[in-house]
Amino acid sequence: MKPVPLLDLKPQLAAIKEDVYKVLHDVVDSQYFILGPNVEAFEKEAAAFLGARHAIGCASGTDALILSLNALGVRGGDEVVTTPFSFFASASCAALLGAKPVFADVDPRTFNLDPASLEASITPKTKAIVAVHLFGQCADMDAILEIGERRGLPVVEDACQSMSATFESKRLSGRFEAGAMGTFGTFSFFPSKNLGAFGDGGLVTTNDDRLAAVIRQTRVHGERVRYHHEIMGWNSRLDALQAAVLRVKLPHLRAWSEGRRRNADLYDRLFRASGLVERGAITLPHRDPRCGHIFNQYTLRVRDRDALGAFLKDRQIGWAIYYPIPLHLQECFASLGYRPGDLPVAEKAAAEVISLPIFPELSTEQIETVAAAVAEFYSKG
């Protein structure tokens, strides 16, 4: 049995290597490494791709979240409601500004914010909502935007795993890109993302001219005129090298996302044919019919998750757990007072999920190898 890695970026690079090396060479020759023409061009191209009025490059997806909440005036004493079942930055962005993260439970099928739990978590201190589009599938933005509008709260979309995902919105009357529906959209270009740079990088999108100006100013120490600091800011600039790489990759993103969907379709067919779904050994990823899921991760619910992981590891098949400890039970948030059982849906998901290889260059043989190994494990049980 040949090894199947969780992620292999080399085939992607091989297909675009000449273009990538050329733009890297051009940036090195120009000696223009911070912001500048490549960043400005990427921002325009990303805004057009996403259907947003403004796209502003920054240093990381984490910074995109912090910049957005900061621009909304989130400060000490405020609360920000978000999900406990996400990457750490979805909550730390509020805490780093002195605010209190408040965790709402998740939908048991999509793992995204449950609107009813979200509404129940809002208090007079709530300043904003951070809605995560987890694993490449949009949250229920119609319900979340309705709550935000009715309660007077801005919605920040954490689309760090979901660039090119879409949502068919009755409320907004059309199909929208992840990150183009809320007050802000935030993106990460960490190398393992479906659109990955060669290091860290991030993006903030908004349709609000005033807020866009605040983000642009804040990412460069609060400057609009050099050495004149009208507001407090910090250093969160997108590197020109990263922007140049992203400009090469962006035109391929739709095709790569479609490749991930094809791979997910094949997994679904193989797992259904194996009888594992019918037997209840595994639960396939749920696809909200309103969503264009891009499968940044292919995540199953499974029985005996840890034993399955050990079995796959022995066969040199890559896998990961996103995320083993929900955020409300992380040690650094102990002062918030959450206890096991407070958010049972998220806690159950954390104990049962496992993510399998899904990158677009996977071969049919590799997917069949993974599915067969999962079936073999449960045949022994």
N, C-alpha and C positions, 0 to 999 in steps of 0.2 A: 504494500500500500504506500503510495507516494504521499509525502507530507502536503497538507493544505494549510497555508498560513491564514491567519485572521485577516491580514491586510498585506498586500504586496504592491508597492507604488512603482516598481521598476517597469512593468509593462506599460503603464500610463506614460511614463517618461520616454520610453523607447519610441512611442508613436509621435511624440512632439519634440524630440530631443534637439533637432537642428534649430527649430524656431526658438526654443528656450535658450539654448547656448548663444544664439545670435543676440537676443535682447539682453542677456546678462553681459555679454561682451560690450554691447553698446553702452550699457549703464556704467560699466567700469571705465570705458574710454571717456565718457562724459564727466566722470567724477562728481556726479550729482546724485547723492545717495539718500537724501532726506527730503520728503515731499517733492515738489518740482513737477516737470512735465508728465512723467509717467504716472504719478499719483493723480494728477488732475485728469488725465485721459482715462485712467481706470475708474475714477469716481463718476465721470460722465457716462461711461459704458455700463457701469453697474447700475446707475440710476435708470438708464434706458431699459436695461434687462429686467429690472424689478418693477418698473412702472412707478417710480418714486420721483418726487420733484428734486430732492437733494440726496446725495450719498457722500458721506464724509469718511475718509480713511482714518484709521487710528491704529494703535499698537497691538491690540488683541481684542478678542471677543469680550473678555472680562472688562477691559477698559471701555468698550462700546456700551456695556451695561452701566458702568459707573458714570460715564460722561452723560448718558441719557437721564439717569435719575438725578444727577447733580443739576442738570439744566432744568429739571422740573421743580427744583427747590427742595428736594428731599434732604432733611437734616435731622439732628438729634431730636428725639421726642416723636418723630413721625413713625408710621408703620407702612410697610410694603408687603402686600399679600402675594405669595407665589406658591409654587409646588415644592413638596419635599422630595419628589422623585425626579431628580435632575442632577446635572453637574453642579459642583459646589458654588460656582460663580453666580448662578441664578439667585442665590440668597446672600452670598457674601457681599455682592455689590451694594446692597442696602446697609448691611452692617458696617462696611468700611466708610460710609458717610455718616455713621452715628445713629442710623435709624434701626428699627426693630423689624427683622423678618418675621412675618406671620405666615404659617403654613396651612394651606387648605388641602384637603384630600384630593385624590385623582380618580378619574374614570377607570373602572376595572378592565375595560377593553382596550382603550387607546393609551392609557397611562398619562394622559394629559389632564390639566386642571378640570375638576368637576365643578360646573357652574354653581350648583346648589351649595356645595361646600365653600366655594369662593365667596358667594354672597353672605353666607353665615359668618365668615371670618372678617368681614369689613366692620370697622368701628369708626367713631368720630376722629380717631387719630390717623386713619388710613390716608396716605398721600398718593399712592400709585399701585397699580397691578402689574406684575411681571408674568406674562403668559408664555410658557415655554412650548415650542413646537418640537416635541420629543421624537427622536429616532427618525426624523424626516417626514412627520405627519403633523399637519396643522391642528392646533387646539380648536375647540368650538368657538370660533371668533364671533359668530353671530350672537351667541349668548353672552360671551364675555364683553363684547363691545356694548351690548345693550345694558349690562350691569354697570359698566364704566360710565356710560352716558347718563344713566338714571341717577347714579350716585355721585356724579361730578368728579370722576376719577380718570386720569389718563392711563392708557394701556400701553405698556412697553412689550413689544414682541421679542422674545428671546428666540431668534431663528438661527442660532449658531450651528444647529445640526440640519438645517432645512433650506438652504439656498436652492431655489428652483422648485420647491414644493408649492402647491397651490391650494386655494380654498374657494369653493363656489358659494358666494355669500348672497343670501336673499336680502339681508339688511342693506348691503352696499350695492346690490343689483349688478352682479357680475362675478367673474372669476379673477381672483387676485393672487399675486405672489405673496408667499410668506415674507413678512417684514414690510408690507406696503399697506397694511390695514390699520394699525394702531397709531398712536402719537409718534412713537419711534419704533423702528426695527433695528435689531442688532445682530451682527454676524461675526463668526470666527473663521479665520483662514488657517487654523492649525493644520499641519500637513496631512493629518488623517481625515479631515473633513471631506465632504463630497466635492467641494472646491477648496483645495489646499495649496498654500504657499510653500516656500522652502524654509519657513520659520514661522514665527508668530505674526499675526496681522488681524485687523478687525475693520468693521464698517458700521456706521450708523446711518440709517435712512429716516427721512421725515418729509412731510409735505408742508411743514410750517417754516416760513422764511425766517422768522425771528429765532426760533429754536435752532435752526440750522446755523445761523450766525453765532449763537452761543456755543454750539459744539465746536465750530471751527476756531473760535477764539480760545476756548478752554483747553483744547489739545496742544496749544503752543504757549503755555504758561500765562494765559489770559491776555495775550497781546493781540491788538489789531494793528497798531503802529509799533515798529520794533523798539524795544526797551521801554515801552509805555504800557503798564500793566493796570488796566481798568478794573479787572476782576481777578479773583484767584483761579489759577489753572495749574496744569502740570504738563509734563512731557509725554504725549501720547501720539506720536507721529508715525504714519505708515512709511516704511522704507521704500525707496524707489526700486530696489532690487525685487522686493516682494510684489510691488505693483506691476512691474514688468512681467514677472512670471504669471501673475493672475490675469493679465491682459491676454497672454497666449492661451491660457486655459479656459477662460470664460466662454469663448465661442463653442467649445466642446461640451459644455456642462449639460445641455439638454440631452445630448446623445449618451453621456455617461449616466445620467439619471435614468434614462430609458433602459440602459443595460442593467442597472440595479433592479429595476422593476421586473425585467425579464428573468433575472436570476431568482427573485422572490417568487415569481409565478411558478418556476420550475420546482423550487423547494416545496411550495404549497401542493403541487400535483403529486410529487413523490411522497410527501408525508401523508397525504390523504390515501394514496394507493397502498401505503404500508399498513394502514389500519390503526396507526398510532393516535390519530385524531379521534376516531370513533371510540377507541378504547379509553380515551381520556388521559393517555400518557403525556400528550403534549397539546398545547393550544396554539394555533397559528396566529400570527400578527393580524389584528383586526384592521380592516381598511374602511374608514369612514367614507361613504359614497360621495360626500361633498369634497373630498380631498384628493389631490394628486400627490400620493405618497412617494417619496424618493428613496426610502430605505437607506438612510445613512447607517442604520443598523437593522439587521434582521433578527428580531427578538422574539423568542418563544417563551411561553410559560411551560414548565416541565415538572414532572415528578422526580424526586431524588436528584435534584439539580447538581449537588456537589459530586455525587458519585458519577453522574453522567460526564461532568467536566473532567474528572480524573480519567475516565475511560477514553474520552476523546484525546486527552493529552498523551496517553500511552500510544495512541495511534497517530500522533503527530498532526493532529487536526486543531487548528486555532479556534479559540473561543474566548469570550470575555463576559463579565457580569457588569452591566450598567443598570443599576447601581446597587452594591451590596448592603449599604447602610443608608437609609433615608436621612435627609438633611436634618430633620427635627430631632434625630437621635445622635447626631454628631457631637463629639465631646465639646467642641468650641461653642456650641449653642446650648450647652447644659443650663446656663443661667436663664434661658427662656422658659424653662419649667416643663417641657414636654416629657411625656413618659411613654414607654411601650404600650400600645393599644390606643393611643390618642388618634392616630391616623391609620386605621387598620387596612385600608385598601392599598395604600402605599407600602406599608410594612409587609403585607402578603406578597405584593409584587417583587419587592426586594429579595424575598426568600425564594422566589420561584423562577426568575427570568434568567435566560442565557442567550447570548448573541452569537450567531454563527457567521462565517465568512460571507460577504455579500458584494465585494468590490466588483466593478463592472467587467473586468477582464477575466473573471473566473471562467473556466471551461465547463462544459456540460459534464465531463468526466469528473472534475473536482467536486461539483455540486452533488453528483450521484454518489461519490465517495463519502461525503459528509452525511448525506441522508441515510446511506446504507449503514454507516457506523452508528448513527442514532438508533436506527431500527434494530441493529444487532444488540445494542445495550439493553433495550427494553424486551427483547426476545428472551433474555437471560433472567428477567425478573419474574 
